[in-house]
Amino acid sequence: MSLFGPVPDAVDELICSSRGCRSDATWGLLWNNPKLHTPERRKVWLACDDHREHLSQYLGTRGFLQDVVPAAELEPATGS
Ligand SMILES: [Zn+2]
């Protein structure tokens, strides 16, 4: 755990965020919309290997994409 820098939102199931896809997510796309989010906030989209590129491009062309990390590194939500 890092004491500094942005902290990604917790994630529930590791399922791809692409519409209609129910594949296991292997990647976490960390993004931030500066009009909506504070600078250290990281929203998380999950992606399977097939959709990582598509979702990265979608966020990247809007200037929102900050980082892509293995899904295993993301903080799981504890059912609270
Ligand atoms: Zn997918």
PDB file of the backbone (N, CA, C, O) and the ligand in Angstrom, with CONECT records:
HET     ZN  A 101       1
ATOM      1  N   MET A   1       0.834  -1.196   0.000  1.00  0.00           N
ATOM      2  CA  MET A   1       0.000   0.000   0.000  1.00  0.00           C
ATOM      3  C   MET A   1       0.866   1.242   0.000  1.00  0.00           C
ATOM      4  O   MET A   1       1.874   1.310   0.703  1.00  0.00           O
ATOM      5  N   SER A   2       0.470   2.215  -0.786  1.00  0.00           N
ATOM      6  CA  SER A   2       1.232   3.446  -0.928  1.00  0.00           C
ATOM      7  C   SER A   2       0.621   4.550  -0.082  1.00  0.00           C
ATOM      8  O   SER A   2      -0.599   4.707  -0.034  1.00  0.00           O
ATOM      9  N   LEU A   3       1.473   5.309   0.580  1.00  0.00           N
ATOM     10  CA  LEU A   3       0.983   6.426   1.378  1.00  0.00           C
ATOM     11  C   LEU A   3       0.809   7.678   0.531  1.00  0.00           C
ATOM     12  O   LEU A   3       0.170   8.639   0.960  1.00  0.00           O
ATOM     13  N   PHE A   4       1.359   7.668  -0.638  1.00  0.00           N
ATOM     14  CA  PHE A   4       1.326   8.854  -1.478  1.00  0.00           C
ATOM     15  C   PHE A   4       0.667   8.537  -2.813  1.00  0.00           C
ATOM     16  O   PHE A   4       0.578   7.380  -3.224  1.00  0.00           O
ATOM     17  N   GLY A   5       0.218   9.570  -3.465  1.00  0.00           N
ATOM     18  CA  GLY A   5      -0.289   9.405  -4.813  1.00  0.00           C
ATOM     19  C   GLY A   5      -1.727   8.950  -4.845  1.00  0.00           C
ATOM     20  O   GLY A   5      -2.347   8.736  -3.803  1.00  0.00           O
ATOM     21  N   PRO A   6      -2.245   8.807  -6.017  1.00  0.00           N
ATOM     22  CA  PRO A   6      -3.663   8.500  -6.199  1.00  0.00           C
ATOM     23  C   PRO A   6      -4.016   7.099  -5.744  1.00  0.00           C
ATOM     24  O   PRO A   6      -3.194   6.185  -5.806  1.00  0.00           O
ATOM     25  N   VAL A   7      -5.228   6.943  -5.294  1.00  0.00           N
ATOM     26  CA  VAL A   7      -5.731   5.646  -4.860  1.00  0.00           C
ATOM     27  C   VAL A   7      -6.929   5.283  -5.737  1.00  0.00           C
ATOM     28  O   VAL A   7      -7.922   6.011  -5.766  1.00  0.00           O
ATOM     29  N   PRO A   8      -6.837   4.165  -6.447  1.00  0.00           N
ATOM     30  CA  PRO A   8      -7.981   3.776  -7.295  1.00  0.00           C
ATOM     31  C   PRO A   8      -9.190   3.413  -6.460  1.00  0.00           C
ATOM     32  O   PRO A   8      -9.054   2.916  -5.342  1.00  0.00           O
ATOM     33  N   ASP A   9     -10.369   3.659  -6.995  1.00  0.00           N
ATOM     34  CA  ASP A   9     -11.599   3.205  -6.369  1.00  0.00           C
ATOM     35  C   ASP A   9     -11.549   1.687  -6.194  1.00  0.00           C
ATOM     36  O   ASP A   9     -10.927   0.979  -6.986  1.00  0.00           O
ATOM     37  N   ALA A  10     -12.215   1.199  -5.143  1.00  0.00           N
ATOM     38  CA  ALA A  10     -12.319  -0.240  -4.950  1.00  0.00           C
ATOM     39  C   ALA A  10     -13.200  -0.843  -6.050  1.00  0.00           C
ATOM     40  O   ALA A  10     -14.072  -0.172  -6.602  1.00  0.00           O
ATOM     41  N   VAL A  11     -12.959  -2.093  -6.350  1.00  0.00           N
ATOM     42  CA  VAL A  11     -13.729  -2.753  -7.397  1.00  0.00           C
ATOM     43  C   VAL A  11     -14.476  -3.956  -6.826  1.00  0.00           C
ATOM     44  O   VAL A  11     -14.031  -4.573  -5.858  1.00  0.00           O
ATOM     45  N   ASP A  12     -15.603  -4.278  -7.428  1.00  0.00           N
ATOM     46  CA  ASP A  12     -16.364  -5.446  -7.017  1.00  0.00           C
ATOM     47  C   ASP A  12     -15.838  -6.684  -7.740  1.00  0.00           C
ATOM     48  O   ASP A  12     -14.678  -7.058  -7.569  1.00  0.00           O
ATOM     49  N   GLU A  13     -16.673  -7.309  -8.532  1.00  0.00           N
ATOM     50  CA  GLU A  13     -16.223  -8.457  -9.305  1.00  0.00           C
ATOM     51  C   GLU A  13     -15.213  -8.022 -10.355  1.00  0.00           C
ATOM     52  O   GLU A  13     -15.327  -6.935 -10.923  1.00  0.00           O
ATOM     53  N   LEU A  14     -14.250  -8.850 -10.606  1.00  0.00           N
ATOM     54  CA  LEU A  14     -13.277  -8.559 -11.665  1.00  0.00           C
ATOM     55  C   LEU A  14     -13.829  -9.047 -12.997  1.00  0.00           C
ATOM     56  O   LEU A  14     -13.387 -10.047 -13.561  1.00  0.00           O
ATOM     57  N   ILE A  15     -14.833  -8.281 -13.480  1.00  0.00           N
ATOM     58  CA  ILE A  15     -15.484  -8.596 -14.747  1.00  0.00           C
ATOM     59  C   ILE A  15     -15.277  -7.406 -15.678  1.00  0.00           C
ATOM     60  O   ILE A  15     -15.366  -6.254 -15.254  1.00  0.00           O
ATOM     61  N   CYS A  16     -15.007  -7.685 -16.925  1.00  0.00           N
ATOM     62  CA  CYS A  16     -14.754  -6.648 -17.921  1.00  0.00           C
ATOM     63  C   CYS A  16     -15.880  -5.606 -17.956  1.00  0.00           C
ATOM     64  O   CYS A  16     -17.058  -5.960 -17.912  1.00  0.00           O
ATOM     65  N   SER A  17     -15.515  -4.331 -18.035  1.00  0.00           N
ATOM     66  CA  SER A  17     -16.502  -3.242 -18.042  1.00  0.00           C
ATOM     67  C   SER A  17     -17.107  -2.984 -19.415  1.00  0.00           C
ATOM     68  O   SER A  17     -18.064  -2.219 -19.534  1.00  0.00           O
ATOM     69  N   SER A  18     -16.562  -3.610 -20.447  1.00  0.00           N
ATOM     70  CA  SER A  18     -17.079  -3.367 -21.786  1.00  0.00           C
ATOM     71  C   SER A  18     -18.516  -3.879 -21.896  1.00  0.00           C
ATOM     72  O   SER A  18     -18.853  -4.948 -21.388  1.00  0.00           O
ATOM     73  N   ARG A  19     -19.349  -3.091 -22.570  1.00  0.00           N
ATOM     74  CA  ARG A  19     -20.770  -3.418 -22.661  1.00  0.00           C
ATOM     75  C   ARG A  19     -20.987  -4.816 -23.240  1.00  0.00           C
ATOM     76  O   ARG A  19     -20.490  -5.137 -24.319  1.00  0.00           O
ATOM     77  N   GLY A  20     -21.736  -5.638 -22.507  1.00  0.00           N
ATOM     78  CA  GLY A  20     -22.084  -6.960 -22.998  1.00  0.00           C
ATOM     79  C   GLY A  20     -21.020  -8.016 -22.795  1.00  0.00           C
ATOM     80  O   GLY A  20     -21.241  -9.181 -23.125  1.00  0.00           O
ATOM     81  N   CYS A  21     -19.879  -7.641 -22.264  1.00  0.00           N
ATOM     82  CA  CYS A  21     -18.792  -8.595 -22.062  1.00  0.00           C
ATOM     83  C   CYS A  21     -18.818  -9.080 -20.632  1.00  0.00           C
ATOM     84  O   CYS A  21     -18.906  -8.286 -19.696  1.00  0.00           O
ATOM     85  N   ARG A  22     -18.742 -10.393 -20.466  1.00  0.00           N
ATOM     86  CA  ARG A  22     -18.717 -10.956 -19.109  1.00  0.00           C
ATOM     87  C   ARG A  22     -17.417 -11.705 -18.841  1.00  0.00           C
ATOM     88  O   ARG A  22     -17.352 -12.565 -17.963  1.00  0.00           O
ATOM     89  N   SER A  23     -16.395 -11.370 -19.600  1.00  0.00           N
ATOM     90  CA  SER A  23     -15.119 -12.049 -19.411  1.00  0.00           C
ATOM     91  C   SER A  23     -14.447 -11.586 -18.119  1.00  0.00           C
ATOM     92  O   SER A  23     -14.724 -10.501 -17.607  1.00  0.00           O
ATOM     93  N   ASP A  24     -13.567 -12.428 -17.613  1.00  0.00           N
ATOM     94  CA  ASP A  24     -12.766 -12.023 -16.464  1.00  0.00           C
ATOM     95  C   ASP A  24     -11.895 -10.843 -16.841  1.00  0.00           C
ATOM     96  O   ASP A  24     -11.276 -10.828 -17.905  1.00  0.00           O
ATOM     97  N   ALA A  25     -11.849  -9.849 -15.959  1.00  0.00           N
ATOM     98  CA  ALA A  25     -10.996  -8.693 -16.208  1.00  0.00           C
ATOM     99  C   ALA A  25      -9.573  -9.012 -15.777  1.00  0.00           C
ATOM    100  O   ALA A  25      -9.342  -9.561 -14.699  1.00  0.00           O
ATOM    101  N   THR A  26      -8.636  -8.663 -16.627  1.00  0.00           N
ATOM    102  CA  THR A  26      -7.232  -8.867 -16.290  1.00  0.00           C
ATOM    103  C   THR A  26      -6.504  -7.534 -16.147  1.00  0.00           C
ATOM    104  O   THR A  26      -5.354  -7.485 -15.709  1.00  0.00           O
ATOM    105  N   TRP A  27      -7.196  -6.445 -16.527  1.00  0.00           N
ATOM    106  CA  TRP A  27      -6.571  -5.122 -16.465  1.00  0.00           C
ATOM    107  C   TRP A  27      -7.492  -4.125 -15.788  1.00  0.00           C
ATOM    108  O   TRP A  27      -8.716  -4.213 -15.894  1.00  0.00           O
ATOM    109  N   GLY A  28      -6.894  -3.187 -15.100  1.00  0.00           N
ATOM    110  CA  GLY A  28      -7.626  -2.067 -14.544  1.00  0.00           C
ATOM    111  C   GLY A  28      -7.164  -0.793 -15.215  1.00  0.00           C
ATOM    112  O   GLY A  28      -5.979  -0.462 -15.183  1.00  0.00           O
ATOM    113  N   LEU A  29      -8.096  -0.079 -15.821  1.00  0.00           N
ATOM    114  CA  LEU A  29      -7.793   1.201 -16.452  1.00  0.00           C
ATOM    115  C   LEU A  29      -8.147   2.314 -15.463  1.00  0.00           C
ATOM    116  O   LEU A  29      -9.308   2.492 -15.095  1.00  0.00           O
ATOM    117  N   LEU A  30      -7.141   3.041 -15.051  1.00  0.00           N
ATOM    118  CA  LEU A  30      -7.349   4.098 -14.063  1.00  0.00           C
ATOM    119  C   LEU A  30      -7.492   5.415 -14.789  1.00  0.00           C
ATOM    120  O   LEU A  30      -6.640   5.790 -15.595  1.00  0.00           O
ATOM    121  N   TRP A  31      -8.597   6.128 -14.494  1.00  0.00           N
ATOM    122  CA  TRP A  31      -8.850   7.364 -15.228  1.00  0.00           C
ATOM    123  C   TRP A  31      -9.435   8.426 -14.332  1.00  0.00           C
ATOM    124  O   TRP A  31      -9.904   8.157 -13.226  1.00  0.00           O
ATOM    125  N   ASN A  32      -9.394   9.630 -14.840  1.00  0.00           N
ATOM    126  CA  ASN A  32      -9.842  10.795 -14.085  1.00  0.00           C
ATOM    127  C   ASN A  32     -10.350  11.828 -15.066  1.00  0.00           C
ATOM    128  O   ASN A  32      -9.666  12.185 -16.025  1.00  0.00           O
ATOM    129  N   ASN A  33     -11.554  12.303 -14.814  1.00  0.00           N
ATOM    130  CA  ASN A  33     -12.097  13.408 -15.593  1.00  0.00           C
ATOM    131  C   ASN A  33     -11.951  14.668 -14.745  1.00  0.00           C
ATOM    132  O   ASN A  33     -12.675  14.847 -13.766  1.00  0.00           O
ATOM    133  N   PRO A  34     -11.013  15.544 -15.120  1.00  0.00           N
ATOM    134  CA  PRO A  34     -10.724  16.701 -14.265  1.00  0.00           C
ATOM    135  C   PRO A  34     -11.915  17.623 -14.054  1.00  0.00           C
ATOM    136  O   PRO A  34     -11.913  18.431 -13.125  1.00  0.00           O
ATOM    137  N   LYS A  35     -12.927  17.516 -14.900  1.00  0.00           N
ATOM    138  CA  LYS A  35     -14.128  18.330 -14.696  1.00  0.00           C
ATOM    139  C   LYS A  35     -15.027  17.756 -13.610  1.00  0.00           C
ATOM    140  O   LYS A  35     -15.862  18.469 -13.054  1.00  0.00           O
ATOM    141  N   LEU A  36     -14.865  16.488 -13.308  1.00  0.00           N
ATOM    142  CA  LEU A  36     -15.734  15.816 -12.348  1.00  0.00           C
ATOM    143  C   LEU A  36     -15.023  15.360 -11.084  1.00  0.00           C
ATOM    144  O   LEU A  36     -15.639  15.255 -10.023  1.00  0.00           O
ATOM    145  N   HIS A  37     -13.732  15.089 -11.195  1.00  0.00           N
ATOM    146  CA  HIS A  37     -13.032  14.412 -10.108  1.00  0.00           C
ATOM    147  C   HIS A  37     -11.855  15.246  -9.619  1.00  0.00           C
ATOM    148  O   HIS A  37     -11.231  15.984 -10.381  1.00  0.00           O
ATOM    149  N   THR A  38     -11.570  15.108  -8.329  1.00  0.00           N
ATOM    150  CA  THR A  38     -10.374  15.744  -7.798  1.00  0.00           C
ATOM    151  C   THR A  38      -9.146  15.060  -8.401  1.00  0.00           C
ATOM    152  O   THR A  38      -9.226  13.909  -8.831  1.00  0.00           O
ATOM    153  N   PRO A  39      -8.017  15.761  -8.434  1.00  0.00           N
ATOM    154  CA  PRO A  39      -6.850  15.244  -9.166  1.00  0.00           C
ATOM    155  C   PRO A  39      -6.347  13.890  -8.690  1.00  0.00           C
ATOM    156  O   PRO A  39      -5.808  13.128  -9.493  1.00  0.00           O
ATOM    157  N   GLU A  40      -6.504  13.564  -7.405  1.00  0.00           N
ATOM    158  CA  GLU A  40      -5.961  12.307  -6.908  1.00  0.00           C
ATOM    159  C   GLU A  40      -6.952  11.151  -7.026  1.00  0.00           C
ATOM    160  O   GLU A  40      -6.618  10.003  -6.735  1.00  0.00           O
ATOM    161  N   ARG A  41      -8.162  11.463  -7.451  1.00  0.00           N
ATOM    162  CA  ARG A  41      -9.177  10.416  -7.626  1.00  0.00           C
ATOM    163  C   ARG A  41      -8.845   9.562  -8.843  1.00  0.00           C
ATOM    164  O   ARG A  41      -8.407  10.085  -9.868  1.00  0.00           O
ATOM    165  N   ARG A  42      -9.048   8.269  -8.740  1.00  0.00           N
ATOM    166  CA  ARG A  42      -8.891   7.378  -9.883  1.00  0.00           C
ATOM    167  C   ARG A  42     -10.121   6.501 -10.013  1.00  0.00           C
ATOM    168  O   ARG A  42     -10.365   5.622  -9.187  1.00  0.00           O
ATOM    169  N   LYS A  43     -10.898   6.752 -11.071  1.00  0.00           N
ATOM    170  CA  LYS A  43     -11.978   5.838 -11.391  1.00  0.00           C
ATOM    171  C   LYS A  43     -11.358   4.604 -12.038  1.00  0.00           C
ATOM    172  O   LYS A  43     -10.281   4.682 -12.630  1.00  0.00           O
ATOM    173  N   VAL A  44     -12.034   3.479 -11.925  1.00  0.00           N
ATOM    174  CA  VAL A  44     -11.490   2.239 -12.463  1.00  0.00           C
ATOM    175  C   VAL A  44     -12.467   1.625 -13.440  1.00  0.00           C
ATOM    176  O   VAL A  44     -13.632   1.397 -13.111  1.00  0.00           O
ATOM    177  N   TRP A  45     -11.988   1.360 -14.641  1.00  0.00           N
ATOM    178  CA  TRP A  45     -12.686   0.480 -15.565  1.00  0.00           C
ATOM    179  C   TRP A  45     -11.899  -0.804 -15.645  1.00  0.00           C
ATOM    180  O   TRP A  45     -10.670  -0.801 -15.714  1.00  0.00           O
ATOM    181  N   LEU A  46     -12.635  -1.913 -15.636  1.00  0.00           N
ATOM    182  CA  LEU A  46     -11.985  -3.206 -15.758  1.00  0.00           C
ATOM    183  C   LEU A  46     -12.067  -3.673 -17.202  1.00  0.00           C
ATOM    184  O   LEU A  46     -13.041  -3.408 -17.906  1.00  0.00           O
ATOM    185  N   ALA A  47     -11.035  -4.367 -17.621  1.00  0.00           N
ATOM    186  CA  ALA A  47     -11.005  -4.820 -19.008  1.00  0.00           C
ATOM    187  C   ALA A  47     -10.396  -6.210 -19.118  1.00  0.00           C
ATOM    188  O   ALA A  47      -9.434  -6.537 -18.424  1.00  0.00           O
ATOM    189  N   CYS A  48     -10.970  -7.023 -19.999  1.00  0.00           N
ATOM    190  CA  CYS A  48     -10.351  -8.294 -20.351  1.00  0.00           C
ATOM    191  C   CYS A  48      -9.269  -8.013 -21.406  1.00  0.00           C
ATOM    192  O   CYS A  48      -9.131  -6.883 -21.876  1.00  0.00           O
ATOM    193  N   ASP A  49      -8.522  -9.027 -21.761  1.00  0.00           N
ATOM    194  CA  ASP A  49      -7.453  -8.836 -22.747  1.00  0.00           C
ATOM    195  C   ASP A  49      -8.002  -8.300 -24.071  1.00  0.00           C
ATOM    196  O   ASP A  49      -7.354  -7.489 -24.732  1.00  0.00           O
ATOM    197  N   ASP A  50      -9.201  -8.756 -24.457  1.00  0.00           N
ATOM    198  CA  ASP A  50      -9.781  -8.343 -25.739  1.00  0.00           C
ATOM    199  C   ASP A  50     -10.189  -6.878 -25.756  1.00  0.00           C
ATOM    200  O   ASP A  50     -10.124  -6.238 -26.805  1.00  0.00           O
ATOM    201  N   HIS A  51     -10.604  -6.338 -24.628  1.00  0.00           N
ATOM    202  CA  HIS A  51     -11.169  -4.986 -24.607  1.00  0.00           C
ATOM    203  C   HIS A  51     -10.249  -3.933 -24.021  1.00  0.00           C
ATOM    204  O   HIS A  51     -10.588  -2.750 -23.999  1.00  0.00           O
ATOM    205  N   ARG A  52      -9.095  -4.353 -23.550  1.00  0.00           N
ATOM    206  CA  ARG A  52      -8.172  -3.374 -22.966  1.00  0.00           C
ATOM    207  C   ARG A  52      -7.858  -2.255 -23.967  1.00  0.00           C
ATOM    208  O   ARG A  52      -7.892  -1.074 -23.620  1.00  0.00           O
ATOM    209  N   GLU A  53      -7.558  -2.633 -25.182  1.00  0.00           N
ATOM    210  CA  GLU A  53      -7.158  -1.643 -26.173  1.00  0.00           C
ATOM    211  C   GLU A  53      -8.303  -0.682 -26.487  1.00  0.00           C
ATOM    212  O   GLU A  53      -8.109   0.532 -26.536  1.00  0.00           O
ATOM    213  N   HIS A  54      -9.487  -1.233 -26.696  1.00  0.00           N
ATOM    214  CA  HIS A  54     -10.649  -0.419 -27.045  1.00  0.00           C
ATOM    215  C   HIS A  54     -10.970   0.577 -25.937  1.00  0.00           C
ATOM    216  O   HIS A  54     -11.165   1.763 -26.203  1.00  0.00           O
ATOM    217  N   LEU A  55     -11.026   0.100 -24.704  1.00  0.00           N
ATOM    218  CA  LEU A  55     -11.368   0.980 -23.591  1.00  0.00           C
ATOM    219  C   LEU A  55     -10.258   1.996 -23.321  1.00  0.00           C
ATOM    220  O   LEU A  55     -10.532   3.142 -22.963  1.00  0.00           O
ATOM    221  N   SER A  56      -9.012   1.575 -23.494  1.00  0.00           N
ATOM    222  CA  SER A  56      -7.894   2.507 -23.322  1.00  0.00           C
ATOM    223  C   SER A  56      -7.971   3.641 -24.331  1.00  0.00           C
ATOM    224  O   SER A  56      -7.736   4.801 -23.995  1.00  0.00           O
ATOM    225  N   GLN A  57      -8.301   3.299 -25.567  1.00  0.00           N
ATOM    226  CA  GLN A  57      -8.403   4.322 -26.604  1.00  0.00           C
ATOM    227  C   GLN A  57      -9.538   5.285 -26.315  1.00  0.00           C
ATOM    228  O   GLN A  57      -9.407   6.494 -26.505  1.00  0.00           O
ATOM    229  N   TYR A  58     -10.669   4.731 -25.847  1.00  0.00           N
ATOM    230  CA  TYR A  58     -11.822   5.569 -25.541  1.00  0.00           C
ATOM    231  C   TYR A  58     -11.448   6.630 -24.504  1.00  0.00           C
ATOM    232  O   TYR A  58     -11.748   7.812 -24.667  1.00  0.00           O
ATOM    233  N   LEU A  59     -10.789   6.183 -23.440  1.00  0.00           N
ATOM    234  CA  LEU A  59     -10.384   7.119 -22.388  1.00  0.00           C
ATOM    235  C   LEU A  59      -9.226   7.989 -22.845  1.00  0.00           C
ATOM    236  O   LEU A  59      -9.162   9.174 -22.515  1.00  0.00           O
ATOM    237  N   GLY A  60      -8.315   7.402 -23.601  1.00  0.00           N
ATOM    238  CA  GLY A  60      -7.125   8.129 -24.021  1.00  0.00           C
ATOM    239  C   GLY A  60      -7.439   9.301 -24.935  1.00  0.00           C
ATOM    240  O   GLY A  60      -6.844  10.370 -24.802  1.00  0.00           O
ATOM    241  N   THR A  61      -8.378   9.106 -25.870  1.00  0.00           N
ATOM    242  CA  THR A  61      -8.699  10.185 -26.802  1.00  0.00           C
ATOM    243  C   THR A  61      -9.371  11.350 -26.095  1.00  0.00           C
ATOM    244  O   THR A  61      -9.362  12.473 -26.600  1.00  0.00           O
ATOM    245  N   ARG A  62      -9.962  11.089 -24.916  1.00  0.00           N
ATOM    246  CA  ARG A  62     -10.589  12.157 -24.139  1.00  0.00           C
ATOM    247  C   ARG A  62      -9.631  12.756 -23.116  1.00  0.00           C
ATOM    248  O   ARG A  62      -9.976  13.702 -22.407  1.00  0.00           O
ATOM    249  N   GLY A  63      -8.428  12.198 -23.047  1.00  0.00           N
ATOM    250  CA  GLY A  63      -7.432  12.720 -22.116  1.00  0.00           C
ATOM    251  C   GLY A  63      -7.668  12.290 -20.682  1.00  0.00           C
ATOM    252  O   GLY A  63      -7.137  12.901 -19.755  1.00  0.00           O
ATOM    253  N   PHE A  64      -8.473  11.228 -20.486  1.00  0.00           N
ATOM    254  CA  PHE A  64      -8.832  10.808 -19.133  1.00  0.00           C
ATOM    255  C   PHE A  64      -7.918   9.704 -18.596  1.00  0.00           C
ATOM    256  O   PHE A  64      -7.770   9.556 -17.382  1.00  0.00           O
ATOM    257  N   LEU A  65      -7.312   8.938 -19.486  1.00  0.00           N
ATOM    258  CA  LEU A  65      -6.570   7.756 -19.046  1.00  0.00           C
ATOM    259  C   LEU A  65      -5.301   8.150 -18.297  1.00  0.00           C
ATOM    260  O   LEU A  65      -4.500   8.951 -18.780  1.00  0.00           O
ATOM    261  N   GLN A  66      -5.134   7.572 -17.113  1.00  0.00           N
ATOM    262  CA  GLN A  66      -3.960   7.880 -16.286  1.00  0.00           C
ATOM    263  C   GLN A  66      -2.992   6.718 -16.219  1.00  0.00           C
ATOM    264  O   GLN A  66      -1.778   6.916 -16.251  1.00  0.00           O
ATOM    265  N   ASP A  67      -3.521   5.499 -16.125  1.00  0.00           N
ATOM    266  CA  ASP A  67      -2.644   4.356 -15.907  1.00  0.00           C
ATOM    267  C   ASP A  67      -3.408   3.078 -16.235  1.00  0.00           C
ATOM    268  O   ASP A  67      -4.639   3.047 -16.209  1.00  0.00           O
ATOM    269  N   VAL A  68      -2.657   2.033 -16.542  1.00  0.00           N
ATOM    270  CA  VAL A  68      -3.238   0.714 -16.725  1.00  0.00           C
ATOM    271  C   VAL A  68      -2.446  -0.248 -15.839  1.00  0.00           C
ATOM    272  O   VAL A  68      -1.222  -0.332 -15.939  1.00  0.00           O
ATOM    273  N   VAL A  69      -3.155  -0.970 -14.975  1.00  0.00           N
ATOM    274  CA  VAL A  69      -2.477  -1.857 -14.037  1.00  0.00           C
ATOM    275  C   VAL A  69      -3.115  -3.243 -14.104  1.00  0.00           C
ATOM    276  O   VAL A  69      -4.269  -3.376 -14.511  1.00  0.00           O
ATOM    277  N   PRO A  70      -2.370  -4.275 -13.706  1.00  0.00           N
ATOM    278  CA  PRO A  70      -2.982  -5.610 -13.634  1.00  0.00           C
ATOM    279  C   PRO A  70      -4.149  -5.600 -12.650  1.00  0.00           C
ATOM    280  O   PRO A  70      -4.062  -4.987 -11.586  1.00  0.00           O
ATOM    281  N   ALA A  71      -5.229  -6.273 -13.003  1.00  0.00           N
ATOM    282  CA  ALA A  71      -6.420  -6.285 -12.146  1.00  0.00           C
ATOM    283  C   ALA A  71      -6.101  -6.840 -10.758  1.00  0.00           C
ATOM    284  O   ALA A  71      -6.744  -6.471  -9.775  1.00  0.00           O
ATOM    285  N   ALA A  72      -5.119  -7.717 -10.683  1.00  0.00           N
ATOM    286  CA  ALA A  72      -4.759  -8.321  -9.399  1.00  0.00           C
ATOM    287  C   ALA A  72      -4.236  -7.289  -8.407  1.00  0.00           C
ATOM    288  O   ALA A  72      -4.241  -7.538  -7.201  1.00  0.00           O
ATOM    289  N   GLU A  73      -3.789  -6.147  -8.889  1.00  0.00           N
ATOM    290  CA  GLU A  73      -3.252  -5.120  -7.995  1.00  0.00           C
ATOM    291  C   GLU A  73      -4.333  -4.198  -7.430  1.00  0.00           C
ATOM    292  O   GLU A  73      -4.053  -3.367  -6.566  1.00  0.00           O
ATOM    293  N   LEU A  74      -5.566  -4.346  -7.918  1.00  0.00           N
ATOM    294  CA  LEU A  74      -6.624  -3.444  -7.473  1.00  0.00           C
ATOM    295  C   LEU A  74      -7.173  -3.863  -6.119  1.00  0.00           C
ATOM    296  O   LEU A  74      -7.126  -5.031  -5.732  1.00  0.00           O
ATOM    297  N   GLU A  75      -7.691  -2.874  -5.420  1.00  0.00           N
ATOM    298  CA  GLU A  75      -8.257  -3.108  -4.092  1.00  0.00           C
ATOM    299  C   GLU A  75      -9.661  -3.666  -4.235  1.00  0.00           C
ATOM    300  O   GLU A  75     -10.521  -2.995  -4.806  1.00  0.00           O
ATOM    301  N   PRO A  76      -9.929  -4.872  -3.736  1.00  0.00           N
ATOM    302  CA  PRO A  76     -11.293  -5.390  -3.826  1.00  0.00           C
ATOM    303  C   PRO A  76     -12.214  -4.708  -2.827  1.00  0.00           C
ATOM    304  O   PRO A  76     -11.811  -4.393  -1.708  1.00  0.00           O
ATOM    305  N   ALA A  77     -13.447  -4.485  -3.242  1.00  0.00           N
ATOM    306  CA  ALA A  77     -14.443  -3.931  -2.329  1.00  0.00           C
ATOM    307  C   ALA A  77     -14.816  -5.022  -1.320  1.00  0.00           C
ATOM    308  O   ALA A  77     -15.033  -6.173  -1.698  1.00  0.00           O
ATOM    309  N   THR A  78     -14.887  -4.664  -0.069  1.00  0.00           N
ATOM    310  CA  THR A  78     -15.325  -5.612   0.941  1.00  0.00           C
ATOM    311  C   THR A  78     -16.808  -5.366   1.179  1.00  0.00           C
ATOM    312  O   THR A  78     -17.193  -4.291   1.638  1.00  0.00           O
ATOM    313  N   GLY A  79     -17.625  -6.333   0.876  1.00  0.00           N
ATOM    314  CA  GLY A  79     -19.068  -6.185   0.838  1.00  0.00           C
ATOM    315  C   GLY A  79     -19.706  -5.449   1.995  1.00  0.00           C
ATOM    316  O   GLY A  79     -20.432  -6.046   2.790  1.00  0.00           O
ATOM    317  N   SER A  80     -19.448  -4.187   2.092  1.00  0.00           N
ATOM    318  CA  SER A  80     -20.015  -3.381   3.176  1.00  0.00           C
ATOM    319  C   SER A  80     -21.091  -2.486   2.614  1.00  0.00           C
ATOM    320  O   SER A  80     -21.705  -1.719   3.355  1.00  0.00           O
TER     321      SER A  80
HETATM  322 ZN    ZN A 101     -14.182  -7.679 -22.384  1.00  0.00          ZN2+
END
